[in-house]
């Protein structure tokens, strides 16, 4: 299997342009999801524990994606790939469950109804993130 060398002086693809915007949007969603989950869990956890825990999970995924997208190297690229993939799967699964099993979601989570409460950005963001990661994929060098 080919190995990708790490270069210490390599700048991340998110140092400027569209990559910087992507990291900024992820950071905003990380703050929003963290704040929402913290308030929900601290004040009304007994009302709807499933959506509130899912909001906290979404916050962790957004934080991880933000940090990984801002970093350089194959390891961080892979972590960003996993985070964006988990985010997309989460918004699709939670979105579908919240539409078909409304009793399990008495209050909204970040990913409820495919992120409708956030203008569907949680549905679109991981797709953009995955496309960006595809564009900035590390090149493999032959042995």
Backbone as a printed PyTorch tensor [residue, N CA C, xyz], in Angstrom:
tensor([[[  0.8450,  -1.1720,   0.0000],
         [  0.0000,   0.0000,   0.0000],
         [  0.8880,   1.2320,   0.0000]],

        [[  0.5150,   2.1980,  -0.8270],
         [  1.2980,   3.4260,  -0.9290],
         [  1.1370,   4.2630,   0.3300]],

        [[  2.1880,   4.9680,   0.6600],
         [  2.1810,   5.8130,   1.8550],
         [  2.2740,   7.2760,   1.4430]],

        [[  1.5080,   8.1090,   2.1210],
         [  1.5230,   9.5430,   1.8280],
         [  2.4560,  10.2190,   2.8200]],

        [[  3.4880,  10.8770,   2.3280],
         [  4.4030,  11.5540,   3.2510],
         [  3.7620,  12.8090,   3.8390]],

        [[  4.0540,  13.0640,   5.0860],
         [  3.5910,  14.2820,   5.7610],
         [  4.6670,  15.3490,   5.5800]],

        [[  4.2690,  16.5410,   5.2590],
         [  5.2030,  17.6470,   5.1350],
         [  4.8580,  18.6840,   6.1940]],

        [[  5.8080,  19.0000,   7.0280],
         [  5.5720,  19.9340,   8.1260],
         [  5.2500,  21.3390,   7.6230]],

        [[  5.8060,  21.7120,   6.4710],
         [  5.5930,  23.0610,   5.9810],
         [  4.3450,  23.1860,   5.1060]],

        [[  3.6620,  22.1060,   4.8690],
         [  2.4740,  22.1090,   4.0220],
         [  1.3560,  22.9440,   4.6410]],

        [[  0.7980,  23.8590,   3.8490],
         [ -0.3230,  24.6780,   4.3220],
         [ -1.6090,  23.9200,   4.0990]],

        [[ -2.5520,  24.0170,   5.0240],
         [ -3.8310,  23.3480,   4.8000],
         [ -4.5910,  23.9990,   3.6510]],

        [[ -5.4020,  23.2090,   2.9640],
         [ -6.1990,  23.7260,   1.8540],
         [ -7.2390,  24.7310,   2.3430]],

        [[ -7.4580,  24.7520,   3.6300],
         [ -8.4500,  25.6660,   4.2030],
         [ -7.8230,  26.9570,   4.7080]],

        [[ -6.5840,  27.2300,   4.3040],
         [ -5.9140,  28.4440,   4.7600],
         [ -6.4590,  29.6950,   4.0780]],

        [[ -7.1240,  29.5290,   2.9440],
         [ -7.6880,  30.6850,   2.2530],
         [ -8.8360,  30.2360,   1.3530]],

        [[ -9.5730,  31.2130,   0.8420],
         [-10.6210,  30.9480,  -0.1290],
         [-11.7940,  30.1370,   0.4030]],

        [[-12.3510,  29.2710,  -0.4490],
         [-13.5340,  28.5060,  -0.0850],
         [-13.3130,  27.5940,   1.1300]],

        [[-12.1130,  27.1130,   1.2870],
         [-11.8110,  26.2640,   2.4400],
         [-11.9650,  27.0040,   3.7550]],

        [[-11.5550,  28.2540,   3.7600],
         [-11.6870,  29.0790,   4.9650],
         [-13.1660,  29.3170,   5.2790]],

        [[-13.9830,  29.5370,   4.2490],
         [-15.4270,  29.7220,   4.4350],
         [-16.0400,  28.4490,   4.9930]],

        [[-15.6360,  27.3030,   4.4600],
         [-16.1500,  26.0210,   4.9400],
         [-15.8360,  25.8240,   6.4240]],

        [[-14.6100,  26.0960,   6.8230],
         [-14.2300,  25.9670,   8.2310],
         [-15.0210,  26.9500,   9.0870]],

        [[-15.2200,  28.1530,   8.6000],
         [-15.9800,  29.1600,   9.3590],
         [-17.4240,  28.7150,   9.5620]],

        [[-18.0510,  28.1710,   8.5270],
         [-19.4360,  27.6950,   8.6610],
         [-19.4980,  26.5250,   9.6390]],

        [[-18.5470,  25.6180,   9.5470],
         [-18.4960,  24.5090,  10.5060],
         [-18.3190,  25.0340,  11.9250]],

        [[-17.4770,  26.0330,  12.1010],
         [-17.2560,  26.6010,  13.4350],
         [-18.5390,  27.2340,  13.9740]],

        [[-19.2630,  27.9360,  13.1120],
         [-20.5420,  28.5330,  13.5360],
         [-21.5180,  27.4400,  13.9640]],

        [[-21.5900,  26.3710,  13.1970],
         [-22.4930,  25.2830,  13.5680],
         [-22.0190,  24.5480,  14.8170]],

        [[-20.7320,  24.4810,  15.0180],
         [-20.2170,  23.8720,  16.2410],
         [-20.6590,  24.6700,  17.4620]],

        [[-20.5360,  25.9830,  17.3740],
         [-20.9600,  26.8530,  18.4770],
         [-22.4700,  26.7680,  18.6660]],

        [[-23.2170,  26.8230,  17.5790],
         [-24.6800,  26.7800,  17.6630],
         [-25.1720,  25.4530,  18.2600]],

        [[-24.6380,  24.3540,  17.7720],
         [-25.0720,  23.0450,  18.2700],
         [-24.6600,  22.8350,  19.7240]],

        [[-23.4620,  23.2820,  20.0680],
         [-22.9950,  23.1470,  21.4510],
         [-23.8680,  23.9770,  22.3880]],

        [[-24.1540,  25.2070,  21.9940],
         [-24.9850,  26.0810,  22.8190],
         [-26.3950,  25.5230,  22.9780]],

        [[-26.9670,  25.0910,  21.8750],
         [-28.3210,  24.5340,  21.9060],
         [-28.3810,  23.3140,  22.8130]],

        [[-27.4500,  22.3960,  22.6240],
         [-27.4460,  21.1750,  23.4330],
         [-27.2270,  21.4860,  24.9060]],

        [[-26.3300,  22.3980,  25.2040],
         [-26.0520,  22.7390,  26.6020],
         [-27.2870,  23.3060,  27.2880]],

        [[-27.9670,  24.2210,  26.6180],
         [-29.1740,  24.8210,  27.1950],
         [-30.2750,  23.7720,  27.3370]],

        [[-30.4810,  22.9740,  26.3020],
         [-31.5310,  21.9600,  26.3480],
         [-31.2750,  20.9360,  27.4540]],

        [[-30.0690,  20.4650,  27.5450],
         [-29.7450,  19.4460,  28.5530],
         [-29.8000,  20.0350,  29.9590]],

        [[-29.3380,  21.2620,  30.1080],
         [-29.3190,  21.8880,  31.4360],
         [-30.6990,  22.2790,  31.9360]],

        [[-31.6020,  22.6140,  31.0260],
         [-32.8820,  23.1600,  31.4690],
         [-34.0850,  22.2440,  31.2720]],

        [[-34.0520,  21.3830,  30.2340],
         [-35.2500,  20.6020,  29.9260],
         [-34.9530,  19.1610,  29.5450]],

        [[-33.8930,  18.5890,  30.0530],
         [-33.4710,  17.2560,  29.6270],
         [-34.5850,  16.2220,  29.7680]],

        [[-35.3730,  16.2960,  30.8370],
         [-36.4220,  15.2960,  31.0780],
         [-37.5610,  15.3870,  30.0650]],

        [[-37.7010,  16.4900,  29.3530],
         [-38.7780,  16.6550,  28.3790],
         [-38.5360,  15.8730,  27.0930]],

        [[-37.3060,  15.8300,  26.6340],
         [-36.9890,  15.1660,  25.3630],
         [-35.5210,  14.7550,  25.3380]],

        [[-35.1550,  13.7340,  26.0940],
         [-33.7410,  13.3770,  26.1840],
         [-33.1120,  12.9330,  24.8650]],

        [[-33.8540,  12.2180,  24.0340],
         [-33.2640,  11.7190,  22.7780],
         [-32.8270,  12.8690,  21.8640]],

        [[-33.7010,  13.8210,  21.5510],
         [-33.2430,  14.9110,  20.6890],
         [-32.1120,  15.7380,  21.3080]],

        [[-32.1280,  15.9060,  22.6180],
         [-31.1030,  16.7220,  23.2580],
         [-29.7390,  16.0300,  23.2450]],

        [[-29.7360,  14.7320,  23.4420],
         [-28.4780,  13.9800,  23.3540],
         [-27.9860,  13.9750,  21.9040]],

        [[-28.9080,  13.8670,  20.9500],
         [-28.5130,  13.9190,  19.5440],
         [-27.9460,  15.2890,  19.1760]],

        [[-28.4910,  16.3390,  19.7470],
         [-27.9310,  17.6760,  19.5190],
         [-26.5110,  17.7650,  20.0820]],

        [[-26.2830,  17.1640,  21.2390],
         [-24.9350,  17.1510,  21.8240],
         [-23.9720,  16.3460,  20.9500]],

        [[-24.4520,  15.2210,  20.4350],
         [-23.6230,  14.4120,  19.5310],
         [-23.2870,  15.2120,  18.2700]],

        [[-24.2820,  15.9010,  17.7190],
         [-24.0470,  16.7340,  16.5420],
         [-22.9910,  17.7960,  16.8450]],

        [[-23.0530,  18.3660,  18.0280],
         [-22.0730,  19.3850,  18.4280],
         [-20.6620,  18.8070,  18.4110]],

        [[-20.4920,  17.6060,  18.9390],
         [-19.1740,  16.9610,  18.9540],
         [-18.6920,  16.7110,  17.5250]],

        [[-19.5840,  16.2540,  16.6610],
         [-19.2210,  15.9980,  15.2660],
         [-18.8030,  17.3020,  14.5790]],

        [[-19.5690,  18.3820,  14.8010],
         [-19.2210,  19.6750,  14.1980],
         [-17.8840,  20.1890,  14.7150]],

        [[-17.6310,  20.0440,  16.0080],
         [-16.3490,  20.4720,  16.5760],
         [-15.1930,  19.6910,  15.9540]],

        [[-15.3520,  18.3840,  15.8660],
         [-14.3110,  17.5390,  15.2840],
         [-14.0890,  17.8880,  13.8130]],

        [[-15.1690,  18.0570,  13.0700],
         [-15.0440,  18.4100,  11.6490],
         [-14.3550,  19.7620,  11.4820]],

        [[-14.7280,  20.7260,  12.2980],
         [-14.1120,  22.0540,  12.2170],
         [-12.6050,  21.9610,  12.4210]],

        [[-12.2160,  21.2840,  13.4820],
         [-10.7890,  21.1780,  13.8000],
         [-10.0440,  20.3930,  12.7180]],

        [[-10.6160,  19.2790,  12.2710],
         [ -9.9440,  18.4360,  11.2790],
         [ -9.8270,  19.1330,   9.9280]],

        [[-10.8630,  19.8530,   9.5260],
         [-10.8040,  20.5630,   8.2440],
         [ -9.7670,  21.6840,   8.2580]],

        [[ -9.5180,  22.2460,   9.4130],
         [ -8.5620,  23.3480,   9.5250],
         [ -7.1110,  22.8720,   9.5980]],

        [[ -6.9150,  21.5840,   9.8120],
         [ -5.5670,  21.0440,   9.9700],
         [ -5.0460,  20.4780,   8.6500]],

        [[ -3.7700,  20.1600,   8.6260],
         [ -3.1460,  19.5930,   7.4420],
         [ -2.6640,  18.1720,   7.7200]],

        [[ -2.4730,  17.4210,   6.6820],
         [ -1.9410,  16.0730,   6.8050],
         [ -2.9980,  15.0150,   6.5490]],

        [[ -2.5250,  13.8480,   6.1910],
         [ -3.4070,  12.7340,   5.8330],
         [ -4.2820,  12.2980,   7.0030]],

        [[ -3.7390,  12.2910,   8.2050],
         [ -4.5230,  11.8750,   9.3620],
         [ -5.7200,  12.8090,   9.5770]],

        [[ -5.4860,  14.1180,   9.5190],
         [ -6.5730,  15.0820,   9.7080],
         [ -7.5610,  15.0330,   8.5570]],

        [[ -7.0650,  14.7810,   7.3420],
         [ -7.9580,  14.6280,   6.1950],
         [ -8.8980,  13.4440,   6.4240]],

        [[ -8.3350,  12.3440,   6.9040],
         [ -9.1600,  11.1490,   7.1830],
         [-10.1630,  11.4060,   8.3080]],

        [[ -9.7410,  12.1040,   9.3440],
         [-10.6570,  12.4260,  10.4510],
         [-11.7840,  13.3190,   9.9380]],

        [[-11.4520,  14.2900,   9.1050],
         [-12.4830,  15.1560,   8.5180],
         [-13.4350,  14.3450,   7.6510]],

        [[-12.9020,  13.3930,   6.9050],
         [-13.7290,  12.5300,   6.0590],
         [-14.7150,  11.7270,   6.9070]],

        [[-14.2280,  11.1560,   7.9870],
         [-15.1060,  10.3880,   8.8860],
         [-16.1400,  11.3130,   9.5270]],

        [[-15.7080,  12.4840,   9.9980],
         [-16.6410,  13.4040,  10.6530],
         [-17.7430,  13.8550,   9.6950]],

        [[-17.3890,  14.2120,   8.4800],
         [-18.4050,  14.6420,   7.5010],
         [-19.3170,  13.4800,   7.1130]],

        [[-18.7650,  12.2850,   7.0140],
         [-19.5790,  11.1080,   6.6890],
         [-20.5520,  10.7800,   7.8150]],

        [[-20.0770,  10.8380,   9.0540],
         [-20.9520,  10.6060,  10.2130],
         [-22.0260,  11.6820,  10.2710]],

        [[-21.6410,  12.9080,   9.9830],
         [-22.6070,  14.0080,   9.9850],
         [-23.7000,  13.7750,   8.9410]],

        [[-23.3160,  13.3900,   7.7330],
         [-24.3040,  13.1410,   6.6860],
         [-25.2140,  11.9730,   7.0610]],

        [[-24.6250,  10.8890,   7.5470],
         [-25.4420,   9.7450,   7.9780],
         [-26.3690,  10.1470,   9.1190]],

        [[-25.8630,  10.9310,  10.0610],
         [-26.6710,  11.3650,  11.1950],
         [-27.8520,  12.1990,  10.7850]],

        [[-27.6150,  13.1710,   9.8970],
         [-28.7180,  14.0370,   9.4870],
         [-29.7450,  13.2560,   8.6650]],

        [[-29.3040,  12.2730,   7.8990],
         [-30.2520,  11.4610,   7.1270],
         [-31.0560,  10.5270,   8.0330]],

        [[-30.3860,   9.8820,   8.9750],
         [-31.0790,   8.9560,   9.8780],
         [-31.9950,   9.7250,  10.8320]],

        [[-31.4470,  10.7210,  11.5120],
         [-32.2530,  11.4940,  12.4680],
         [-33.3700,  12.2370,  11.7400]],

        [[-33.0620,  12.7850,  10.5670],
         [-34.0850,  13.4720,   9.7970],
         [-35.2360,  12.5540,   9.4280]],

        [[-34.9110,  11.3530,   8.9830],
         [-35.9450,  10.3840,   8.6210],
         [-36.7300,   9.9280,   9.8430]],

        [[-36.0320,   9.6150,  10.9270],
         [-36.7280,   9.1870,  12.1530],
         [-37.6340,  10.2840,  12.6930]],

        [[-37.1740,  11.5160,  12.6380],
         [-37.9840,  12.6100,  13.1850],
         [-39.2220,  12.8830,  12.3350]],

        [[-39.1670,  12.5430,  11.0700],
         [-40.3410,  12.7070,  10.2090],
         [-41.3390,  11.5750,  10.4420]],

        [[-40.8270,  10.3360,  10.5550],
         [-41.7170,   9.1800,  10.6500],
         [-42.0720,   8.7620,  12.0690]],

        [[-41.3040,   9.1850,  13.0570],
         [-41.5990,   8.8480,  14.4550],
         [-41.5600,  10.1250,  15.2880]],

        [[-42.5490,  10.9580,  15.0900],
         [-42.5760,  12.2640,  15.7560],
         [-42.7060,  12.1360,  17.2680]],

        [[-43.2430,  11.0210,  17.7610],
         [-43.3750,  10.8290,  19.2070],
         [-42.0030,  10.7310,  19.8770]],

        [[-41.0100,  10.2020,  19.1620],
         [-39.6590,  10.0840,  19.7190],
         [-38.9290,  11.4260,  19.7200]],

        [[-39.4750,  12.4130,  18.9930],
         [-38.8510,  13.7210,  18.8820],
         [-39.8420,  14.8150,  19.2700]],

        [[-40.1880,  14.8840,  20.5600],
         [-41.1300,  15.9090,  20.9910],
         [-40.5570,  17.3250,  20.8840]],

        [[-39.2570,  17.4460,  20.7890],
         [-38.6030,  18.7290,  20.5830],
         [-37.5210,  18.5090,  19.5310]],

        [[-37.1400,  19.5510,  18.8690],
         [-36.2010,  19.4340,  17.7550],
         [-34.7690,  19.2370,  18.2170]],

        [[-34.0370,  18.4730,  17.4210],
         [-32.5890,  18.3450,  17.5330],
         [-31.9950,  19.1080,  16.3480]],

        [[-30.7000,  19.2720,  16.3310],
         [-30.0470,  19.9770,  15.2380],
         [-30.3660,  19.2960,  13.9060]],

        [[-30.3920,  17.9660,  13.8960],
         [-30.6000,  17.2220,  12.6600],
         [-32.0540,  16.8290,  12.4240]],

        [[-32.9870,  17.2170,  13.3020],
         [-34.4070,  16.8860,  13.1210],
         [-34.9250,  17.4620,  11.8190]],

        [[-35.8010,  16.7030,  11.1770],
         [-36.4050,  17.1520,   9.9120],
         [-35.3510,  17.6270,   8.9160]],

        [[-34.2350,  16.9050,   8.9050],
         [-33.1170,  17.1840,   7.9930],
         [-32.5200,  18.5800,   8.1910]],

        [[-32.5910,  19.0850,   9.4220],
         [-32.0150,  20.3940,   9.7250],
         [-32.9070,  21.5480,   9.3210]],

        [[-34.2000,  21.3180,   9.2580],
         [-35.1390,  22.3590,   8.8410],
         [-35.0270,  23.6040,   9.7230]],

        [[-34.7890,  23.4240,  11.0240],
         [-34.6580,  24.5580,  11.9330],
         [-33.4390,  25.4230,  11.6500]],

        [[-32.5100,  24.8880,  10.8690],
         [-31.3020,  25.6260,  10.4790],
         [-31.2550,  25.8070,   8.9620]],

        [[-32.4480,  25.9380,   8.3470],
         [-32.5770,  26.1770,   6.8990],
         [-31.9480,  25.0670,   6.0490]],

        [[-31.9650,  23.8440,   6.5610],
         [-31.4420,  22.6510,   5.8820],
         [-29.9300,  22.6980,   5.6620]],

        [[-29.2680,  23.6380,   6.2860],
         [-27.8060,  23.7020,   6.1660],
         [-27.1560,  22.4320,   6.7160]],

        [[-27.6660,  21.8200,   7.8170],
         [-27.0510,  20.5680,   8.2670],
         [-27.1330,  19.4320,   7.2440]],

        [[-28.0500,  19.5140,   6.3010],
         [-28.1420,  18.5080,   5.2430],
         [-27.1570,  18.8030,   4.1180]],

        [[-26.9720,  20.0640,   3.8100],
         [-26.1160,  20.4670,   2.6950],
         [-24.6450,  20.5220,   3.1050]],

        [[-24.3620,  20.9330,   4.3310],
         [-22.9850,  21.1440,   4.7850],
         [-22.0900,  19.9120,   4.6630]],

        [[-22.5280,  18.7190,   5.1000],
         [-21.6170,  17.5790,   4.9500],
         [-21.3710,  17.1940,   3.4930]],

        [[-22.3480,  17.4520,   2.6290],
         [-22.1490,  17.1690,   1.2010],
         [-21.0610,  18.0950,   0.6650]],

        [[-21.1420,  19.3750,   1.0160],
         [-20.1060,  20.3260,   0.5990],
         [-18.7590,  19.9390,   1.2000]],

        [[-18.7770,  19.5490,   2.4800],
         [-17.5390,  19.1150,   3.1320],
         [-16.9130,  17.9160,   2.4400]],

        [[-17.7270,  16.9380,   2.0870],
         [-17.2090,  15.7480,   1.4080],
         [-16.6950,  16.0880,   0.0080]],

        [[-17.3820,  16.9720,  -0.7010],
         [-16.8910,  17.4020,  -2.0120],
         [-15.5630,  18.1410,  -1.8820]],

        [[-15.4450,  18.9790,  -0.8440],
         [-14.1870,  19.6900,  -0.5970],
         [-13.0680,  18.7000,  -0.2880]],

        [[-13.3790,  17.7210,   0.5300],
         [-12.3570,  16.7210,   0.8700],
         [-11.9380,  15.9190,  -0.3590]],

        [[-12.8800,  15.6540,  -1.2370],
         [-12.5420,  14.9470,  -2.4780],
         [-11.6000,  15.8060,  -3.3210]],

        [[-11.8990,  17.1000,  -3.3780],
         [-11.0740,  18.0290,  -4.1500],
         [ -9.6770,  18.1730,  -3.5620]],

        [[ -9.5770,  18.1150,  -2.2560],
         [ -8.2850,  18.3380,  -1.5850],
         [ -7.6510,  17.0310,  -1.1110]],

        [[ -8.0850,  15.9280,  -1.6670],
         [ -7.5550,  14.6220,  -1.2440],
         [ -6.0370,  14.5820,  -1.4150]],

        [[ -5.3670,  13.9920,  -0.4330],
         [ -3.9050,  13.8660,  -0.5430],
         [ -3.5480,  12.9740,  -1.7290]],

        [[ -2.5000,  13.3420,  -2.4180],
         [ -2.0520,  12.5080,  -3.5410],
         [ -1.1840,  11.4010,  -3.0070]],

        [[ -1.3370,  10.2810,  -3.5960],
         [ -0.5390,   9.1170,  -3.1870],
         [  0.7040,   9.0550,  -4.0790]],

        [[  1.8280,   8.8110,  -3.4500],
         [  3.0600,   8.6720,  -4.2110],
         [  3.4130,   7.1940,  -4.2860]],

        [[  3.8250,   6.7210,  -5.4510],
         [  4.1770,   5.2980,  -5.5690],
         [  5.4290,   4.9860,  -4.7810]],

        [[  5.5370,   3.7510,  -4.3800],
         [  6.7110,   3.3010,  -3.6170],
         [  7.9300,   3.2580,  -4.4430]]])
